[in-house]
Amino acid sequence: MNKFIKEQIDKLKPSATLAINEESNRLKKSGKKIYKFGFGQSPFPIPESIVSALKTNANKHTYLPMQGLEELRSAIANYLNKNNNNNFNKEDILVGPGTKELMFLLQIVFQGEVLLSAPSWVSYLPQALIAKNKVHWIQTTSDTNWFPTAEQLENKIKSIKNKNLLLFINSPNNPSGTVCKNLQEIAAVAKKKRISSTFRRNIFAINF
Ligand SMILES: Cc1ncc(COP(=O)(O)O)c(C=O)c1O
């Protein structure tokens, strides 16, 4: 134990994704043919229009509003409203340097317990452990497309005393790669039970 480090952080295990990456590099070096599924880094180049917009704006250095650039938040709200029949305005949008950090902050501020499906993305559990949030697991299988069913979710919620629950799911799913086909049923249970939910599809989180 390191007395300068908080116990819940000192106890964390190294990232499984990095361990898989190191192991597959080791096997590759030893001459084995390896198909890597461990590291989800995009193989695609950054689009030229984004590179040039970044260059054009590189000299802008003033602090932004806490919730993020106003024009960007308006554009995100418009995009979400146009494509998903929502009714967001810019005050509902928070821009951050990546969903990992935003979900971490959410776990820190959230007062309640966390629902995770097993297997699930490797960062959800350590984030919960750091934030000292109790975790409840819902076991999934290939029969349920590696997503919790609405029934499983409802039964799990019934078995938990704490009324404040936060559910994390993502699609296409990390680690299984499957696409969620029962989000409406899951959302209906979440709405009925008034749980918070984050559904990651690149950069957005929905709060029911
Ligand atoms: C399910 C899931 N959520 C979040 C992240 C991290 O995303 P970001 O780069 O936006 O922080 C990843 C990265 O692999 C992921 O697989």
The ligand as a Gaussian input file, in Angstrom:
#p B3LYP/6-31G(d) Opt

LIG

0 1
 C      -17.504000       2.126000     -24.909000
 C      -16.501000       3.228000     -24.917000
 N      -16.793000       4.371000     -24.294000
 C      -15.882000       5.400000     -24.274000
 C      -14.647000       5.280000     -24.889000
 C      -13.686000       6.438000     -24.806000
 O      -14.085000       7.389000     -25.691000
 P      -13.444000       8.842000     -25.805000
 O      -12.274000       8.720000     -26.732000
 O      -14.555000       9.683000     -26.370000
 O      -13.040000       9.297000     -24.427000
 C      -14.307000       4.100000     -25.552000
 C      -13.007000       3.941000     -26.194000
 O      -12.616000       2.891000     -26.625000
 C      -15.256000       3.043000     -25.556000
 O      -14.988000       1.874000     -26.159000

